[in-house]
Amino acid sequence: MVFWVFGYGSLVWNLGFEYDEKVIGYIKDYRRVFDLACIDHRGTPEHPARTCTLEEHEGSVCWGAAYCIRGGPERESKAMEYLEKRECEYDSKTLVNFYKEGNDLKPALTGVIVFTSTPDKVSNKYYLGPAPLEDMARQIATAFGPCGNNRDYLFSLEKAMYNIGHEDDMVIELANEVRKVLEKGVLKEKTFITSHAALQSLNIPAVQFRPLTAEAVAMDS
């Protein structure tokens, strides 16, 4: 027995489990959107992060990486258990055809697993739905959780898509909008630094931050 899983978000650059083969390619009639809430990795219940999911869209293609796991039921079960825990905000597993560059007619792989989410705020509590670009950028610029901040998730995805040679225009546009939000916040940050210096003069102990655990990094979503 063997199974393949398609990664289109953090699985493109931060896998977290052993695999036997990796293939760069795409799936048809889906596009990447930042409509899913993350409350335990890059955000919190009070301030959820926005992470990507897939939206059905005829004629679109979504590039990413397919990973093969083989080696017997125990190894495959362990990998799937890890994935289901990591991708807990995704309420569906869909089987798709996977294509490689240069052959648009015949799929290179069939029955590839992809984690998706139901686009319904009633049945899927993690579904945020679409929002104006500026609103999404502000949310991503400020959200953070145990695995780090939301903006680094977006910037890492932007870099990962560049590294595999298939940049996503929507990811680039959103990342650039987040950079604008961060640039606007520079003056506020300078004001905070001045205030922090004043507090230090009062000999108030600095806050000690704990480093991220290896488990938190591996469970990134």
C-alpha positions in Angstrom: 0.0 0.0 0.0 1.1 3.6 -0.7 -0.4 7.0 -0.6 0.3 10.4 -2.0 -0.5 13.8 -0.4 -0.6 17.2 -2.1 0.9 20.1 -0.2 0.0 23.7 -1.2 0.6 25.6 2.0 3.2 25.0 4.7 3.6 21.5 3.5 5.5 22.9 0.5 8.4 24.1 2.7 7.9 22.5 6.2 6.9 18.9 5.9 7.4 17.5 9.4 7.3 13.8 8.5 9.4 11.3 6.5 8.5 10.7 2.9 9.9 8.5 0.1 9.4 10.7 -3.0 8.6 14.3 -3.8 7.2 15.6 -7.1 6.5 19.2 -8.1 3.3 19.7 -10.0 -0.2 21.0 -9.9 -3.9 20.1 -9.5 -6.7 21.5 -11.8 -9.8 23.5 -11.1 -8.6 24.7 -7.6 -7.0 27.9 -6.5 -5.3 29.0 -3.3 -7.2 31.4 -1.0 -6.5 32.7 2.5 -10.0 32.0 3.9 -9.2 29.6 6.7 -8.7 30.5 10.4 -5.8 29.0 12.3 -6.1 29.3 16.1 -3.4 27.0 17.4 -0.4 27.4 15.2 -0.1 30.9 13.8 -2.9 32.5 15.6 -5.1 32.2 18.7 -8.9 31.9 19.3 -9.0 35.6 20.2 -7.0 36.7 17.2 -7.0 33.9 14.5 -4.5 33.8 11.7 -5.4 33.5 8.1 -4.0 30.5 6.3 -4.6 29.1 2.9 -7.1 26.6 1.8 -8.3 25.6 -1.7 -11.4 27.0 -3.5 -12.9 25.2 -6.4 -12.5 27.4 -9.5 -12.9 26.0 -13.0 -9.9 26.6 -15.2 -7.5 27.4 -12.4 -4.4 25.4 -11.4 -2.7 25.2 -8.0 1.0 24.4 -7.9 2.6 22.6 -5.1 4.3 19.4 -4.1 3.1 15.8 -3.9 4.7 13.5 -1.4 4.7 9.7 -1.4 4.6 7.6 1.7 5.2 3.9 1.4 6.7 1.2 3.6 3.8 -0.6 5.2 0.6 0.1 7.1 2.4 1.2 10.3 4.5 3.9 8.6 1.6 5.1 6.5 -0.7 5.2 9.5 1.8 7.2 11.5 2.2 9.8 8.7 -1.6 10.1 8.3 -2.1 10.5 12.0 0.5 13.3 12.0 -1.2 15.0 9.0 -4.7 14.8 10.5 -3.5 16.4 13.7 -1.5 19.1 11.9 -4.3 19.9 9.4 -7.0 19.8 12.1 -8.7 23.0 10.7 -9.3 21.3 7.4 -12.5 19.3 7.6 -12.3 17.3 4.4 -9.9 15.1 2.5 -10.4 15.1 -1.2 -8.9 12.8 -3.9 -7.5 14.6 -6.9 -5.5 14.1 -10.1 -2.0 15.5 -10.0 -0.2 16.8 -13.1 3.4 17.4 -13.9 4.7 20.3 -16.1 4.7 19.4 -19.7 1.8 17.0 -19.7 -1.5 18.8 -19.2 -3.7 16.0 -20.6 -2.7 12.9 -18.7 -2.3 13.0 -14.8 1.0 11.8 -13.5 -0.8 10.6 -10.3 -4.4 9.8 -9.5 -6.1 9.5 -6.1 -3.8 12.0 -4.4 -5.0 13.2 -1.0 -5.4 16.9 -0.4 -6.7 18.5 2.7 -9.5 21.0 2.0 -12.1 22.9 4.0 -15.9 23.3 3.5 -16.6 26.9 2.5 -19.5 27.3 4.9 -19.3 29.3 8.1 -22.2 27.3 9.7 -20.9 23.8 9.2 -17.2 24.7 9.4 -16.2 26.9 12.3 -12.7 27.5 10.9 -14.0 29.0 7.6 -13.5 32.8 7.6 -14.6 33.4 4.1 -13.1 36.1 1.7 -12.4 39.6 2.8 -11.0 42.8 1.2 -7.2 42.6 0.6 -6.4 45.4 3.0 -8.4 43.7 5.8 -6.7 40.3 5.3 -3.3 42.0 5.2 -3.9 43.7 8.6 -5.0 40.5 10.1 -2.0 38.6 8.8 0.4 41.3 9.8 -0.7 41.2 13.5 -1.7 37.6 14.2 0.7 35.2 16.0 0.6 31.9 17.8 2.8 29.0 19.2 4.4 28.4 15.8 5.2 32.0 15.1 3.5 34.9 13.5 1.1 34.8 10.6 3.1 37.0 8.3 6.1 34.7 8.3 3.7 31.9 7.1 2.7 34.0 4.2 6.3 35.1 3.4 7.6 31.5 3.6 4.9 30.4 1.2 5.8 33.2 -1.2 9.5 32.1 -1.1 8.6 28.4 -1.4 6.6 29.0 -4.5 9.4 31.0 -6.0 11.9 28.2 -5.2 9.8 25.6 -7.0 9.5 27.9 -10.0 5.8 28.6 -9.9 4.9 31.8 -8.1 1.3 32.5 -7.1 0.1 36.0 -8.1 -2.4 36.1 -5.3 0.2 35.2 -2.7 2.6 37.9 -4.0 -0.2 40.5 -4.0 -1.2 39.7 -0.4 2.4 39.5 0.8 3.1 43.0 -0.7 0.0 44.4 1.0 1.2 42.9 4.4 4.6 44.7 3.8 2.7 48.0 3.4 0.9 47.4 6.7 4.2 46.7 8.4 5.9 49.7 6.9 3.0 51.9 8.2 3.6 50.5 11.7 7.2 51.6 11.8 6.4 54.9 13.5 4.3 53.1 16.1 7.1 50.7 16.7 9.6 53.6 17.3 7.2 55.1 19.8 7.1 51.7 21.6 10.9 51.5 21.7 11.1 54.9 23.3 8.6 53.9 25.9 10.5 50.6 26.5 13.7 52.6 27.1 11.9 54.7 29.7 10.7 51.6 31.5 14.2 50.2 31.6 15.4 53.3 33.4 13.0 52.2 36.2 14.9 48.9 36.6 11.9 46.8 35.8 13.0 43.2 34.8 12.7 42.4 31.2 10.2 39.8 30.1 11.8 36.4 29.3 10.4 34.7 26.2 10.6 30.9 25.9 11.9 29.6 22.5 9.5 27.6 20.3 9.6 23.9 21.0 10.6 21.5 18.2 7.1 20.0 18.3 5.5 23.4 17.7 7.7 24.1 14.7 7.0 20.7 13.2 3.2 21.1 13.7 3.2 24.3 11.8 0.1 24.9 9.6 
